[in-house]
Amino acid sequence: MEESHFSVQYLDSKNNPFIQIADVLANLYYSELNTNAYKTEMSMLKERKILKGMFEFPSAKKEPCGFSEP
């Protein structure tokens, strides 16, 4: 697998509606992982193709990283 690099930049969500949407989805997903209380909402997002996959950040112990289908 070819290695590629990318950069990350902080954007204040109040100035960017796309970041606001990402924040909502990230918070929902995080809450689901911690409470298992949002299965219905997560299923709806997947069924409607709003949530198409997950990006897994690499860790020091895990290879490879990338986008996976839910």
Residue pairs with C-beta under 8 A, 6 or more apart in sequence:
1 64
11 19
12 19
13 19
13 20
13 22
13 23
14 20
25 45
25 51
28 38
28 41
28 42
28 45
29 42
31 37
31 38
32 38
32 39
32 41
32 42
42 51
45 51
46 70
51 70
52 69
52 70
53 67
53 68
53 69
53 70
54 67
54 68
54 70
55 65
55 66
55 67
56 62
56 65
56 66
56 67
56 68
57 65
58 64
58 65
